[in-house]
Amino acid sequence: MANTVIIGAQWGDEGKGKIVDMLSAQCGAVVRFQGGNNAGHTIRVHDEQTILHLIPSGILHKDTLCLIGNGVVLDPYVFLEEIDRLAERGIDVSPVRLAVSKKAHLILSYHKQIDKAREAKLVGQKIGTTGRGIGPCYEDKIARVGLRAGDLTNPALLREKIRHALLEKNTLLHELYKLDPINPDTVTGDLLALAPRLTPYLTDVEARIEEISAAGKDILFEGAQGMHLDIDHGTYPFVTSSNTVSGNAATGSGVPPSFFTRIVSVSKAYTTRVGSGPFPTELLDDAGTYLREKGHEYGATTGRARRCGWLDTVILRAGVRVNGFTDIVMTKLDVLQNLPVLRICVAYEYGGKRCDRIPQEEGALADVRPVYEEMPGFEDGIAGCTSFEQLPDTVQTYIQRVEELVGVKISIISVGPERKQTIVRQ
């Protein structure tokens, strides 16, 4: 039995949704283990596009159970809106197929208001938050004042927790950000109004995972964002508010680390980043514009244009060390078509010396200079290729060189946005 973790190897937006959708066809369940609706997982099947923010990417497979683990922060309004959109398309999103951990923390209106107010105040120092309340919700979780999904079944506890939380938050909103205070009764009333729709989805996710595993079925664990947005191991402070690395798949789902047999990294054939933060291989020229337009590099959640650059194998090697990747999925290889020269960052220059690892000091990544190897580009279209051998020689060489630099096999290659445009290497 192969229980698999899917991790983004860069700064998110690597195409994890498509890969989870493809692999979940053979799985009994898909478990989302961290993040919130700041994620945007795009799946395209028969020219129909599906964008998911909270619901696991296996939902398009009718026999796959989808679970939202305790490590996720759940906006109940977004969750129900997503359910409604999928139901309108005839997709089964009943509690039989979809469930939420009672331990998952809830994003509330005051989290979003604080998130936006805080970012607006950081003139010239913006983190690039989506403003969806993710960070403030995780803050409440760590401060032990958060609301969990299971609290929806206890109105008295819910009311008291909200009242207690707003004692501090209303002071912050009014005194620091000069905003009107929030009425705790309004927040409580709104939550209790939607509770009858949400509570049927609440479950003991750990027990469900145990049942599926005991039945001999494979389970897929889906992360959001990317390795270098990890709160500990990413480009701090330009990171997300949770641990995006493979180790958190256990913590965010309620299983032991020994449960996993495969840890898959998803990487684009180039590199992108949304929002602020250092980006050594960023292209501010025509090549960067070409990658953005040909790759449709605009955020599925925010619509923001993504910054684009050459593939950075220093970044990928760091992911291998921290996550223990067993293999790599390379996506959007087709986007590189018609670029006359392809560059791969193989190392950095930092402090007058060559280095093969990311400097550990805060902000140091902004001061490195990428060391590149150049390879010839390709003009032939690859969207119809169904095997590695059908790819042009220059493309095969590019893939093989990345494998050498990173030390991990590229097992799956995406050559187009459709589910079927995927090469699986034996």
Secondary structure, DSSP 8 states (H G I E B T S, - for coil): ---EEEEESSSS-SSHHHHHHHHGGG-SEEEE-SB-TT--EEEEETTEEEEESSS-GGGGSTT-EEEE-TTBEE-HHHHHHHHHHHHHTT---STTTEEEETT-EE--HHHHHHHHHHHHH-TT------SSSHHHHHHHHHHT---BGGGGG-HHHHHHHHHHHHHHHHHIIIIIS------HHHHHHHHHHHHHHHGGGEE-HHHHHHHHHHTT--EEEE--S-GGG-TTTSSTTSS-SS--STHHHHHTTT--GGG-SEEEEEEESSEEE-SSS--TTB--SHHHHHHHHHTT-B-TTT--B-EEE-EEHHHHHHHHHHH--SEEEEE-GGGGTT-SEEEEEEEEEETTEEESS---STTGGGG-EEEEEEEE---S--TT--SGGGS-HHHHHHHHHHHHHHTS-EEEEE-SSBTT-EEE--
